[in-house]
Amino acid sequence: MTASPTTVFISGATGFIAQHIITQLLTKGYSVVGSVRSTEKGESLVKIFNNPKFTFEVVKVLEKEGAFDEALKKHSEVTVFLHSASPVTFNAEDNERDILIPAIEGTKYVLKSIKEHAPQITRVVYTSSVVATGTPQEISDPNFNGGETTWGSLTYDQSKENGFAAYFGSKTFAEKAAWNFVETEKPNFTLSTVNPVYVFGPQNYHNGEKELNASAQMVGNILKLKPDDALPQLTGTFIDVRDVAKAHILAFETEKAQGKRFVLSNSRFDAEELVEVITKNIPELKQKLPAAKSTGDRATGRSLLDDSNARSILAIDYISLEQSVTESIKQILGN
Ligand code: NAP
């Protein structure tokens, strides 16, 4: 593979997904500038990636006008920007201040900085979410068939009501703001968005001490069950983190991907399937976990979500639930 002269800027470089994107970019020969919230975080990433093509810039606060100006002015070699930084939590002290504002205002300001200070940037990929395509009720309904052409309909006020709604609102309003910016400001860059479902899979680098991010923790939590515990009411749709990383790269590399939303959805899962997969591949856990008794009411297999752009344009051969979950659990166990 020939080395690429392109330099990619990625916000939120410490993130679960971002670290996999950076690893894949470096493997493909790209240079990467990652933004982090502190020098310590940046230095720890430099150690992790151990590659002179990775450097970092400290941007302390997302939701401040001009926050990215200096970093962008310093890096006139950057031609691609991946905006992945956003609060990923359902528990905040103040839903508006801690979840909605950083996501929405942060997205508007970062695009404004790019337009004003980095006119050489021609591609922007925004890490959105499937939660921008429907309401909490719709997204949790296995029969929901919206996706790449639909939007969540919570109002801003409804989004403030609880942490879950705030996360849905944060991604919906931030993604809408990004599309609106492109339409009204006519910047030099094209936009595409990656809208993943629950992201599972191993951490980029194992750090036994570090808390897992919200979605990976769902798989990790299975290990906390005792043999007599009831299986949790857990169901949803999954995609592996390495496929999400691949999608970000294809989203800027592929001409046909410009101006598109990509829902990334592999298959549905429930707690029973997670236990089944884990005990099949790591038999010593069979005695430690509850038995995966069939309830007869399973909602597994391909979801009905509309992910046609992703399937036809990005056309990634997705990593299976079995591989994703097994590798995550083995990493947690230190195997
Ligand atoms: P993560 O590991 O929690 O990463 C979030 C990143 O955003 C971190 O780098 C974090 O920095 C940064 N960040 C959070 N709040 C911030 C703030 N107020 N100001 C500046 N930076 C902030 O989560 P992730 O799963 O990788 O998520 C990355 C992106 O994917 C997010 O946009 C998320 O909405 C989207 N997404 C995730 C999933 C999923 O299931 N995980 C599904 C769909 C979409 P610190 O390390 O300094 O906290």
Residues whose N, C-alpha, C, O or C-beta is under 5 A from the ligand:
A	BS01	NAP	G12 A13 T14 G15 F16 I17 A18 R37 K60 L62 S84 A85 S86 P87 V88 P102 T127 S128 S129 V130 P196 V197 Y198 V199 N213 S215
